[in-house]
Amino acid sequence: MVLDVGDVAIPKLPGMTFVDPRAPVQRRAQSLAYINGYAVPGERSTGLKPEVSAPPPAPEQLKETTLPMSTLPKFVAFDRKVLRWNCYFKESVTESAVENHRVRKCTIYMYLEDESVHVEEPRQPNSGIPQGVFLKRHRVPKDNEGGVFGPADISVGSTCTMYGRTFFVVSCDAFTREYLAGALGLEVAPDGTYPDDPIDGYRATLKKDTSANPYPPAPRDDVLAAYIEAAAGKPSNALAPDKLKKFLANDRKVLRFFAVWDDRGALYGEKRPFVVHYYLADDSVEVLEVSEPNSGRDPFPVFLRRQPLPNKPLEVDALGPTKSTTTYTHKDFVVGQYIKVYNRDFYLYDADNFTKAWYIENEGMSEADFPEIDIEEKPLPIPQNAVPPYNGFGGLEDSLQNCIALIPKPIAPDFHKQMDYARTILRYKAKIAPGEQYELSDIDAERDFILSMYLANDTIAIYEPPDRKRNIPAHITGGKFLERQTVLKPGSAEKYEAHDLYVGAVVSVFRRNFVLTEADEYSYQFMEQHPASFPRSDFDQVLMRIRAQLEGMEAEVYGTFAGKEVTEESLTAALSACGVQFVKQEVVTVLRKVAGSGDAWLAALGFQAPA
């Protein structure tokens, strides 16, 4: 085979073919046009480039049109608008002595968006006839020329034939009547009625008029009549209660109760929820298990299949084959009471709305007979492992991890605290103070220490500066006194933190007491910049506490500090004389604020000269 392209003949082999650029363009044309944002079918073109045509006509040559500039598509304008007619057709019945035809009632629906039609027959309970969708939705042809049914083809009081089935239209709804009369201008006939069904008339003749012709009660419903019929020899099955009548009256009526079975008294028992169904049609009971998440049980919902439920153990006569038993009825089901399901106690704690309404209507109960019962129990607290006391070996957090997990995990540090206070160190001068477990010697009383608090992880280090000028033995050379570590408070698992340290505080470090006597300038400034964490460096709080304790002694205080210089010794002596409770850190805070001026101190207190 040879591919002929113009004047060149090329063999049609793999690798020898190509697209001829001289071939005409044959693209698929667009078949939709967009009006007001909606896609509607448009004119289909060839897809070729339009040929150059004549220039457009002048404005005076254009003709006026009465069509609107833009209209909504039909499927948008008539979206969810449906016409409805009520109709019937007659179905012939053969081989029946009571009826020769049957009236089948249907409803015709027509959807205006595409004029499609579907016919539906309402379902009747216990009719024995397949009912439901009689004709599926589609555009139904009305003749052999391609025409389809439209709104004007179906009218009240007339007939319409679809696929050989003739329907008699008897009525329509209000929307259909308004649309046909208003939008289409059609005259709609008044609504009619359905014809009588022969089977209904036959059933009416079977009913006895007990008011005009009273008759004795049926043996099924009267004990005396049953006794007389039984004495006359009537079989016992004819004297049993009429189950068909009860079935027809209570079919698909089910009472639903919510119950729990508490079996925690047995080994591995638990409290499980259930749903109990009582069928009024035949007095049978069904028990369903409620599947709970993470219960560990396989999802078997049916705990007891539908059956009559005995309300007492079976009694068998030892002298004969007879046995007697009774079953639960609807009167035995009471909210707040127990029922026995084969020796299992089920507690009924609630019922659904239909069950409550049925009991109120048929048994004369009230809402008070259905109390709200809360079966939810408060969850027991999860037992916590007892943490043994700290033995002093290793870090507190590390030892605690061995008590929490079999394989200890590394302690997660406070990342933000380490980043914010990586190089923040508060330094205090300290001296050894006497304690209950340590007797202070003369040599220890002369020793000076520097206590450093590292805010990044709340660790403490103590350093003793070497000083040969004091009367200290040569074997005490100074240097590192305490390695940087976490220091716990005496008799507690709580560690010392930055807010526990201030000038005048006593810190117990391994049974030795250190009293803080002074802090460096950086520490003072840091504590004043963070008054929330260091209230003894907050001048306003210190002033408020001292002013409250000096109430009534304004004259003495004014005479002590007016026009004089305030020093640490004078301020300490004055406050002690007035009985004010304070610490040395508060005195330092006041002195740093008033700069040694007695007048400034009185002005801060708000004390004036006595009159």
C-alpha positions as CSV (number, residue, x, y, z in Angstrom):
1,M,0.0,0.0,0.0
2,V,1.3,3.4,-0.9
3,L,0.4,6.7,0.7
4,D,-0.2,9.3,-2.0
5,V,0.5,12.8,-0.7
6,G,0.2,15.2,-3.6
7,D,3.0,14.5,-6.0
8,V,5.0,12.3,-3.6
9,A,4.2,8.6,-3.1
10,I,5.5,7.2,0.2
11,P,5.2,3.6,1.4
12,K,2.7,3.3,4.3
13,L,5.2,1.7,6.7
14,P,6.0,2.4,10.4
15,G,8.0,5.5,10.6
16,M,7.1,6.7,7.1
17,T,3.7,8.3,8.0
18,F,3.1,11.9,9.0
19,V,0.3,14.4,9.3
20,D,-0.3,16.3,6.2
21,P,-0.3,20.0,7.1
22,R,-2.3,20.7,3.9
23,A,-5.3,18.6,5.1
24,P,-8.4,20.6,6.0
25,V,-9.2,21.1,9.7
26,Q,-12.0,18.8,10.9
27,R,-12.4,19.6,14.6
28,R,-15.5,18.7,16.5
29,A,-17.7,21.8,16.9
30,Q,-19.2,23.0,20.2
31,S,-22.8,22.0,20.5
32,L,-23.8,24.1,23.6
33,A,-24.5,27.7,24.0
34,Y,-24.5,29.6,27.4
35,I,-27.4,31.8,28.3
36,N,-27.4,33.5,31.7
37,G,-24.7,31.1,32.9
38,Y,-26.7,27.9,31.9
39,A,-25.7,25.5,29.1
40,V,-28.4,25.0,26.5
41,P,-28.4,23.2,23.1
42,G,-27.1,25.5,20.4
43,E,-26.7,25.3,16.6
44,R,-24.0,22.8,15.6
45,S,-21.4,24.1,13.1
46,T,-18.9,22.3,11.0
47,G,-15.9,23.5,13.1
48,L,-14.2,25.0,10.1
49,K,-13.0,28.6,10.0
50,P,-15.8,30.8,8.9
51,E,-15.4,32.3,5.5
52,V,-15.1,36.1,5.1
53,S,-18.6,37.3,4.6
54,A,-20.1,40.6,3.6
55,P,-20.0,43.5,6.1
56,P,-22.8,43.6,8.7
57,P,-25.9,45.5,7.7
58,A,-26.5,49.1,8.8
59,P,-28.5,49.7,12.0
60,E,-31.4,51.0,10.0
61,Q,-31.6,47.7,8.1
62,L,-32.1,45.6,11.3
63,K,-35.6,44.4,12.0
64,E,-37.2,44.8,15.4
65,T,-38.0,41.6,17.3
66,T,-40.4,40.8,20.1
67,L,-38.3,38.0,21.6
68,P,-36.7,38.7,25.0
69,M,-33.0,39.3,25.1
70,S,-32.5,36.3,27.3
71,T,-34.7,33.6,28.8
72,L,-34.1,30.8,31.4
73,P,-33.8,27.3,30.0
74,K,-36.8,25.1,30.4
75,F,-35.1,22.7,32.8
76,V,-34.3,25.7,35.1
77,A,-37.6,27.5,34.9
78,F,-39.6,24.3,35.6
79,D,-37.2,22.6,38.0
80,R,-39.1,20.5,40.7
81,K,-42.5,21.5,39.3
82,V,-44.7,18.5,38.8
83,L,-48.3,18.1,37.7
84,R,-50.4,15.4,39.5
85,W,-53.7,13.8,38.5
86,N,-55.6,11.1,40.4
87,C,-57.0,8.4,38.2
88,Y,-58.0,4.8,38.1
89,F,-58.4,1.9,35.7
90,K,-60.6,-1.2,35.8
91,E,-59.0,-4.6,35.8
92,S,-61.1,-7.6,34.8
93,V,-61.3,-10.4,37.4
94,T,-62.2,-13.9,36.2
95,E,-63.1,-17.0,38.2
96,S,-64.5,-15.1,41.1
97,A,-68.1,-15.2,42.3
98,V,-68.0,-11.9,44.2
99,E,-66.5,-9.5,41.6
100,N,-66.0,-9.3,37.9
101,H,-63.7,-6.3,37.9
102,R,-61.4,-4.4,40.3
103,V,-60.8,-0.7,40.6
104,R,-57.1,0.1,40.7
105,K,-56.4,3.7,41.9
106,C,-53.3,5.4,40.5
107,T,-51.6,8.8,40.4
108,I,-50.1,10.3,37.2
109,Y,-47.1,12.6,37.6
110,M,-45.8,14.9,34.8
111,Y,-42.5,16.7,35.2
112,L,-42.7,20.1,33.4
113,E,-38.9,20.3,32.9
114,D,-39.0,17.6,30.2
115,E,-42.7,16.6,30.1
116,S,-41.8,13.1,31.3
117,V,-44.5,11.0,32.9
118,H,-44.6,8.3,35.5
119,V,-47.6,6.5,37.0
120,E,-47.6,5.1,40.5
121,E,-50.2,3.0,42.4
122,P,-50.2,3.6,46.2
123,R,-49.5,0.5,48.1
124,Q,-52.3,-1.0,50.2
125,P,-51.5,-3.2,53.2
126,N,-52.4,-6.9,52.8
127,S,-53.8,-6.4,49.2
128,G,-51.9,-9.3,47.7
129,I,-51.4,-7.2,44.5
130,P,-48.0,-6.1,43.3
131,Q,-48.2,-2.3,43.6
132,G,-45.9,0.7,43.5
133,V,-44.4,2.2,40.3
134,F,-46.8,1.2,37.6
135,L,-45.0,3.1,34.8
136,K,-41.4,4.3,35.0
137,R,-40.6,7.9,34.3
138,H,-40.1,8.7,30.6
139,R,-41.7,10.6,27.8
140,V,-44.8,8.6,26.9
141,P,-45.8,8.5,23.2
142,K,-49.4,9.3,22.4
143,D,-49.6,8.3,18.8
144,N,-47.6,6.7,16.0
145,E,-46.4,10.0,14.6
146,G,-43.8,10.7,17.3
147,G,-46.0,12.9,19.5
148,V,-45.7,12.6,23.3
149,F,-48.1,13.4,26.2
150,G,-48.1,17.0,27.3
151,P,-49.9,19.0,30.0
152,A,-52.9,19.7,27.7
153,D,-53.4,16.0,26.9
154,I,-54.5,15.0,30.4
155,S,-57.6,16.6,31.8
156,V,-60.0,15.9,34.7
157,G,-63.1,14.0,33.7
158,S,-61.5,12.4,30.5
159,T,-59.5,9.4,29.7
160,C,-55.9,8.9,28.5
161,T,-54.4,5.7,27.1
162,M,-50.8,4.8,27.7
163,Y,-49.5,1.7,26.1
164,G,-53.0,0.2,25.7
165,R,-54.0,0.9,29.3
166,T,-56.8,3.4,29.7
167,F,-56.9,5.6,32.8
168,F,-59.9,7.6,34.0
169,V,-58.8,10.9,35.4
170,V,-61.0,11.9,38.4
171,S,-59.2,14.9,40.0
172,C,-56.0,16.9,40.3
173,D,-54.2,18.9,43.0
174,A,-54.3,22.6,43.5
175,F,-51.0,23.4,41.8
176,T,-52.0,21.5,38.6
177,R,-55.4,23.2,38.4
178,E,-53.7,26.6,38.8
179,Y,-51.0,25.9,36.2
180,L,-53.4,24.6,33.6
181,A,-55.9,27.4,34.1
182,G,-53.3,30.2,34.4
183,A,-50.3,29.4,32.3
184,L,-52.0,27.4,29.6
185,G,-55.5,28.9,29.7
186,L,-57.3,25.6,29.8
187,E,-60.6,25.0,31.4
188,V,-60.3,22.4,34.2
189,A,-63.4,20.4,35.1
190,P,-64.3,19.9,38.8
191,D,-63.0,17.0,40.7
192,G,-64.9,13.7,40.6
193,T,-65.0,10.6,42.7
194,Y,-63.9,7.0,42.4
195,P,-66.5,4.4,41.4
196,D,-67.5,1.8,43.9
197,D,-65.4,-1.3,44.0
198,P,-67.5,-4.5,43.9
199,I,-65.3,-6.2,46.5
200,D,-66.0,-3.4,49.0
201,G,-69.7,-3.8,48.5
202,Y,-69.4,-7.5,49.0
203,R,-67.5,-7.1,52.3
204,A,-70.0,-4.6,53.5
205,T,-72.8,-7.3,53.2
206,L,-70.7,-9.6,55.4
207,K,-70.8,-7.2,58.4
208,K,-73.6,-7.8,60.8
209,D,-75.7,-5.0,62.2
210,T,-75.4,-5.7,65.9
211,S,-77.5,-2.6,66.8
212,A,-80.6,-3.7,64.8
213,N,-80.1,-7.5,65.1
214,P,-78.2,-8.3,68.4
215,Y,-76.8,-11.8,68.6
216,P,-75.0,-13.8,71.3
217,P,-71.3,-13.2,71.6
218,A,-69.0,-15.5,69.7
219,P,-67.6,-18.5,71.7
220,R,-64.1,-17.2,71.0
221,D,-64.9,-14.0,73.0
222,D,-67.2,-15.2,75.7
223,V,-66.4,-17.8,78.4
224,L,-70.0,-19.0,78.9
225,A,-70.6,-19.4,75.2
226,A,-67.4,-21.3,74.8
227,Y,-68.4,-23.7,77.6
228,I,-71.8,-24.3,76.0
229,E,-70.3,-25.0,72.6
230,A,-67.6,-27.2,74.1
231,A,-70.3,-29.2,76.0
232,A,-72.2,-29.6,72.7
233,G,-69.1,-31.2,71.1
234,K,-67.5,-28.3,69.2
235,P,-63.8,-28.8,68.5
236,S,-61.4,-27.0,70.8
237,N,-59.5,-25.2,68.0
238,A,-62.7,-23.4,67.0
239,L,-63.0,-22.0,70.6
240,A,-59.5,-20.6,70.7
241,P,-59.1,-16.8,70.5
242,D,-59.4,-15.3,67.1
243,K,-55.8,-14.8,66.1
244,L,-56.6,-13.5,62.6
245,K,-58.6,-10.6,64.0
246,K,-55.8,-9.7,66.3
247,F,-53.3,-10.0,63.5
248,L,-55.2,-7.7,61.2
249,A,-55.7,-5.1,63.9
250,N,-52.1,-5.0,65.2
251,D,-49.9,-6.0,62.3
252,R,-46.7,-4.1,62.2
253,K,-47.3,-2.6,65.6
254,V,-44.3,-3.2,67.8
255,L,-43.6,-2.0,71.3
256,R,-40.0,-1.2,71.9
257,F,-38.3,-1.1,75.4
258,F,-34.8,-0.4,76.3
259,A,-33.3,-2.7,79.0
260,V,-30.1,-3.6,80.7
261,W,-28.9,-6.9,82.1
262,D,-26.6,-6.6,85.1
263,D,-24.6,-9.8,85.4
264,R,-21.7,-8.4,87.3
265,G,-22.4,-10.7,90.2
266,A,-21.2,-13.7,88.1
267,L,-17.6,-14.4,87.1
268,Y,-16.6,-12.2,84.2
269,G,-20.1,-10.7,84.2
270,E,-20.8,-7.2,83.0
271,K,-23.6,-4.7,82.5
272,R,-25.0,-5.0,78.9
273,P,-27.7,-2.9,77.1
274,F,-30.5,-4.6,75.1
275,V,-33.6,-3.7,73.1
276,V,-36.7,-5.7,73.8
277,H,-39.4,-5.8,71.0
278,Y,-43.0,-6.9,71.9
279,Y,-45.1,-7.7,68.8
280,L,-48.8,-7.0,69.4
281,A,-49.9,-9.1,66.5
282,D,-49.0,-12.4,68.2
283,D,-47.7,-11.5,71.7
284,S,-44.2,-12.6,70.8
285,V,-41.0,-11.1,72.2
286,E,-37.6,-10.4,70.6
287,V,-34.4,-9.4,72.4
288,L,-31.6,-7.6,70.5
289,E,-28.2,-6.9,71.8
290,V,-26.8,-3.4,71.4
291,S,-23.3,-3.5,70.1
292,E,-21.0,-1.1,71.9
293,P,-17.6,0.1,70.6
294,N,-14.6,-1.7,72.0
295,S,-16.8,-4.1,73.9
296,G,-14.7,-7.1,72.8
297,R,-17.8,-9.0,71.7
298,D,-18.6,-10.3,68.2
299,P,-21.6,-8.4,66.6
300,F,-24.4,-10.9,67.1
301,P,-27.4,-8.7,67.5
302,V,-30.1,-11.3,68.1
303,F,-30.0,-12.4,71.7
304,L,-33.4,-14.1,71.7
305,R,-35.2,-14.8,68.4
306,R,-38.9,-13.8,68.1
307,Q,-41.0,-16.2,70.2
308,P,-43.6,-16.2,73.1
309,L,-41.6,-15.5,76.3
310,P,-42.6,-17.6,79.3
311,N,-43.1,-15.6,82.5
312,K,-42.6,-18.6,84.9
313,P,-40.9,-22.0,84.8
314,L,-42.6,-24.8,82.9
315,E,-44.9,-27.0,85.1
316,V,-45.3,-30.6,84.1
317,D,-47.8,-32.9,85.7
318,A,-46.1,-36.0,87.0
319,L,-49.3,-38.1,86.7
320,G,-49.8,-37.4,83.0
321,P,-48.4,-35.9,79.8
322,T,-50.1,-32.5,80.4
323,K,-48.0,-29.4,80.9
324,S,-49.0,-25.8,81.5
325,T,-47.2,-22.5,80.9
326,T,-48.0,-18.8,80.6
327,T,-46.3,-16.1,78.6
328,Y,-45.7,-12.4,79.0
329,T,-48.3,-9.9,77.7
330,H,-48.1,-6.2,77.0
331,K,-49.4,-5.5,80.6
332,D,-46.3,-7.2,82.1
333,F,-43.9,-4.7,80.5
334,V,-43.6,-1.7,82.8
335,V,-40.9,0.9,82.7
336,G,-38.9,0.6,86.0
337,Q,-39.7,-3.1,86.5
338,Y,-37.8,-6.3,85.7
339,I,-38.8,-9.1,83.3
340,K,-37.2,-12.6,83.3
341,V,-35.8,-13.8,80.0
342,Y,-35.1,-17.4,80.7
343,N,-33.9,-16.7,84.2
344,R,-32.1,-13.5,83.3
345,D,-33.3,-10.3,84.9
346,F,-33.7,-7.5,82.4
347,Y,-34.4,-4.1,83.8
348,L,-36.7,-1.9,81.6
349,Y,-35.6,1.7,81.9
350,D,-37.1,3.4,78.9
351,A,-39.4,3.1,75.9
352,D,-39.8,4.8,72.5
353,N,-42.4,7.4,71.7
354,F,-44.8,5.0,69.9
355,T,-44.8,2.7,72.9
356,K,-45.6,5.5,75.3
357,A,-48.4,6.8,73.0
358,W,-49.9,3.3,72.6
359,Y,-50.0,2.7,76.3
360,I,-51.5,6.1,77.0
361,E,-54.2,5.6,74.3
362,N,-55.1,1.9,74.9
363,E,-54.2,1.3,78.6
364,G,-55.1,4.6,80.1
365,M,-51.6,5.4,81.3
366,S,-50.0,8.8,81.6
367,E,-46.6,10.4,81.2
368,A,-46.0,9.8,84.9
369,D,-46.0,6.1,84.3
370,F,-42.8,6.5,82.1
371,P,-40.3,8.1,84.4
372,E,-36.8,9.1,83.2
373,I,-34.4,6.6,84.7
374,D,-30.7,7.3,84.5
375,I,-28.7,4.0,84.3
376,E,-25.4,5.7,83.6
377,E,-23.0,5.1,86.5
378,K,-20.1,7.4,87.4
379,P,-16.9,5.9,86.1
380,L,-14.7,4.6,88.9
381,P,-11.4,6.5,89.3
382,I,-8.5,4.9,87.7
383,P,-6.2,3.6,90.4
384,Q,-2.8,5.3,90.4
385,N,0.4,3.5,91.2
386,A,1.8,4.6,94.6
387,V,5.1,6.4,94.1
388,P,7.6,5.3,96.7
389,P,9.4,8.0,98.6
390,Y,12.6,9.5,97.1
391,N,15.7,7.7,98.5
392,G,18.2,10.4,97.5
393,F,20.0,8.4,94.9
394,G,20.1,9.9,91.4
395,G,17.8,12.7,90.2
396,L,14.2,12.9,91.3
397,E,12.8,12.9,87.8
398,D,15.0,9.9,86.7
399,S,14.0,7.9,89.7
400,L,10.3,8.7,89.1
401,Q,10.6,7.4,85.5
402,N,11.6,3.9,86.8
403,C,8.4,3.8,88.9
404,I,6.2,4.8,85.9
405,A,7.4,2.6,83.1
406,L,9.3,-0.6,82.8
407,I,11.6,1.0,80.3
408,P,12.3,4.5,81.5
409,K,12.0,7.3,79.0
410,P,14.2,10.3,78.8
411,I,12.9,13.4,80.6
412,A,11.5,16.0,78.2
413,P,12.9,19.3,79.3
414,D,11.0,22.6,79.1
415,F,12.2,23.8,75.8
416,H,10.8,27.3,76.0
417,K,12.2,27.8,79.5
418,Q,15.7,26.7,78.3
419,M,15.5,29.0,75.3
420,D,14.3,32.1,77.3
421,Y,16.6,31.7,80.3
422,A,19.6,29.8,78.9
423,R,22.1,32.3,80.4
424,T,20.1,33.8,83.2
425,I,21.7,33.2,86.6
426,L,20.7,34.8,89.9
427,R,23.6,35.1,92.4
428,Y,23.3,35.6,96.1
429,K,25.8,35.9,98.9
430,A,25.1,33.4,101.7
431,K,26.4,32.3,105.0
432,I,25.9,29.1,107.0
433,A,23.2,29.4,109.6
434,P,22.6,27.2,112.6
435,G,20.0,24.4,112.3
436,E,18.4,21.6,114.2
437,Q,20.7,19.0,112.8
438,Y,23.8,21.1,112.5
439,E,25.7,23.0,115.2
440,L,27.4,26.1,113.8
441,S,31.1,26.3,114.6
442,D,33.2,29.5,114.8
443,I,35.0,28.5,111.6
444,D,31.8,28.0,109.6
445,A,30.4,31.3,110.9
446,E,33.3,33.1,109.2
447,R,32.9,31.4,105.8
448,D,31.2,33.2,102.9
449,F,29.5,31.5,99.9
450,I,28.0,32.4,96.5
451,L,24.7,30.6,95.7
452,S,23.8,30.6,92.0
453,M,20.3,29.8,90.7
454,Y,20.1,28.7,87.1
455,L,16.7,29.6,85.7
456,A,17.0,27.3,82.7
457,N,16.3,24.2,84.7
458,D,16.0,25.5,88.4
459,T,19.4,24.0,89.5
460,I,21.6,25.4,92.3
461,A,25.3,25.6,92.6
462,I,27.3,26.9,95.6
463,Y,30.8,28.3,95.4
464,E,33.1,29.3,98.2
465,P,35.5,32.1,97.2
466,P,39.1,31.6,98.6
467,D,40.1,34.3,101.1
468,R,43.3,34.1,103.0
469,K,42.9,37.3,105.0
470,R,40.3,35.9,107.4
471,N,40.9,33.5,110.3
472,I,40.1,30.3,108.3
473,P,42.2,27.1,108.6
474,A,44.4,26.3,105.7
475,H,42.7,23.0,104.9
476,I,39.6,25.0,103.9
477,T,40.8,26.2,100.5
478,G,37.5,27.3,99.0
479,G,36.2,26.5,95.5
480,K,33.2,24.4,94.4
481,F,31.1,23.6,97.5
482,L,28.0,22.1,95.7
483,E,27.9,20.7,92.2
484,R,25.1,22.2,90.1
485,Q,22.1,20.1,90.7
486,T,18.4,20.1,91.8
487,V,18.0,20.8,95.5
488,L,14.8,19.6,97.2
489,K,13.1,21.3,100.1
490,P,13.5,19.5,103.4
491,G,11.0,16.8,103.9
492,S,9.4,17.3,100.5
493,A,9.7,16.1,96.9
494,E,9.4,19.8,95.8
495,K,12.5,21.5,94.5
496,Y,13.7,25.0,95.1
497,E,12.8,27.4,92.3
498,A,13.7,31.0,91.6
499,H,10.8,32.6,93.5
500,D,11.8,30.8,96.6
501,L,15.1,32.7,96.8
502,Y,15.3,36.3,98.1
503,V,17.6,38.2,100.4
504,G,16.9,37.0,104.0
505,A,15.6,33.6,102.9
506,V,17.0,30.4,104.5
507,V,17.8,27.6,102.0
508,S,18.4,24.1,103.4
509,V,20.9,22.2,101.3
510,F,21.6,18.6,102.5
511,R,20.9,19.4,106.2
512,R,22.9,22.7,106.1
513,N,21.1,26.0,106.3
514,F,22.3,28.9,104.2
515,V,20.9,32.4,104.8
516,L,21.0,34.7,101.8
517,T,22.4,38.1,102.8
518,E,22.8,39.9,99.5
519,A,22.3,39.7,95.8
520,D,24.2,41.2,92.8
521,E,22.9,44.1,90.8
522,Y,21.8,41.9,87.9
523,S,19.7,39.8,90.2
524,Y,18.0,42.8,91.8
525,Q,17.1,44.2,88.3
526,F,15.8,40.9,87.1
527,M,13.6,40.5,90.1
528,E,12.3,44.0,89.7
529,Q,11.5,43.4,86.0
530,H,9.4,40.3,86.9
531,P,7.3,41.4,89.9
532,A,4.7,38.7,89.3
533,S,7.3,36.0,90.1
534,F,9.2,38.0,92.8
535,P,6.6,39.9,94.9
536,R,9.2,41.0,97.4
537,S,10.9,43.1,94.7
538,D,7.6,44.7,93.7
539,F,7.7,48.2,95.3
540,D,3.9,48.7,95.1
541,Q,3.1,45.5,96.9
542,V,5.8,46.1,99.5
543,L,4.6,49.6,100.1
544,M,1.0,48.4,100.5
545,R,1.9,45.8,103.0
546,I,4.0,48.1,105.1
547,R,1.4,51.0,105.0
548,A,-1.3,48.6,106.2
549,Q,0.8,47.6,109.2
550,L,1.8,51.3,110.0
551,E,-1.8,52.4,110.2
552,G,-2.3,54.6,113.3
553,M,1.4,55.4,113.7
554,E,1.8,58.1,111.1
555,A,3.1,60.7,113.6
556,E,5.9,58.5,114.9
557,V,7.0,57.5,111.4
558,Y,6.9,61.1,110.2
559,G,9.1,62.2,113.1
560,T,11.6,59.4,112.5
561,F,12.2,60.0,108.7
562,A,11.3,63.7,108.0
563,G,14.3,65.5,106.6
564,K,16.6,62.6,107.3
565,E,18.6,60.0,105.3
566,V,17.2,56.5,105.2
567,T,19.7,53.7,105.6
568,E,19.3,50.0,105.9
569,E,20.0,50.1,109.6
570,S,17.6,53.0,110.3
571,L,14.8,51.6,108.2
572,T,15.2,48.1,109.8
573,A,15.2,49.5,113.3
574,A,12.2,51.8,112.7
575,L,10.1,49.0,111.2
576,S,11.0,46.6,114.0
577,A,10.1,49.2,116.6
578,C,6.7,49.6,115.0
579,G,6.1,45.8,115.0
580,V,6.1,45.5,111.2
581,Q,6.6,42.0,109.7
582,F,9.2,42.2,106.9
583,V,12.1,40.6,105.3
584,K,15.5,42.0,104.2
585,Q,14.6,41.8,100.5
586,E,11.7,44.2,101.1
587,V,14.0,46.7,102.8
588,V,16.4,46.6,99.9
589,T,13.5,47.2,97.5
590,V,12.4,50.3,99.4
591,L,15.9,51.7,99.6
592,R,16.5,51.2,95.8
593,K,13.3,53.1,95.1
594,V,13.6,56.1,97.5
595,A,17.4,56.4,97.0
596,G,18.0,57.0,100.8
597,S,15.6,60.1,101.1
598,G,13.4,60.1,104.1
599,D,11.0,62.7,102.5
600,A,10.6,60.4,99.4
601,W,9.9,57.5,101.7
602,L,7.2,59.5,103.6
603,A,5.7,60.7,100.3
604,A,5.5,57.1,99.0
605,L,3.7,56.1,102.2
606,G,1.4,59.2,102.0
607,F,2.2,60.4,105.5
608,Q,2.1,64.1,106.2
609,A,3.2,66.3,109.1
610,P,0.7,66.1,112.1
611,A,-1.5,69.2,112.5
